[in-house]
Amino acid sequence: MKLLNYQRFLLLKYPTETQRLIRELSKHEADFSRALNSRF
């Protein structure tokens, strides 16, 4: 999956910011996937 590779790349380059981002995203992940599923 491209997204995971990108996430890994970001973690290497900007570990703290990315971890904070991922934490934020995981909170909204359910809503996000629901929105994506309804759109596509």
C-alpha positions as CSV (number, residue, x, y, z in Angstrom):
1,M,0.0,0.0,0.0
2,K,1.4,3.3,-1.0
3,L,0.1,5.2,2.0
4,L,2.0,2.9,4.4
5,N,5.3,3.4,2.5
6,Y,4.7,7.2,2.6
7,Q,3.9,7.0,6.3
8,R,7.2,5.1,6.9
9,F,9.1,7.7,4.9
10,L,7.6,10.5,6.9
11,L,8.4,8.7,10.2
12,L,12.0,8.5,9.2
13,K,12.2,12.2,8.1
14,Y,9.9,13.8,10.7
15,P,9.3,11.3,13.5
16,T,7.6,13.5,16.2
17,E,5.4,15.5,13.9
18,T,4.4,12.4,12.0
19,Q,3.6,10.4,15.1
20,R,1.3,13.3,16.3
21,L,-0.3,13.4,12.9
22,I,-0.9,9.6,12.8
23,R,-2.4,9.8,16.3
24,E,-4.7,12.5,15.2
25,L,-5.6,10.6,12.0
26,S,-6.3,7.3,13.8
27,K,-8.8,9.1,16.0
28,H,-10.7,10.1,12.8
29,E,-9.9,7.1,10.8
30,A,-13.3,5.5,11.2
31,D,-15.0,8.7,10.1
32,F,-12.6,9.1,7.3
33,S,-13.0,5.6,5.9
34,R,-16.8,6.0,6.2
35,A,-16.6,9.3,4.3
36,L,-14.4,7.6,1.6
37,N,-16.8,4.7,1.3
38,S,-19.8,6.9,0.9
39,R,-18.0,9.0,-1.8
40,F,-16.6,6.1,-3.8
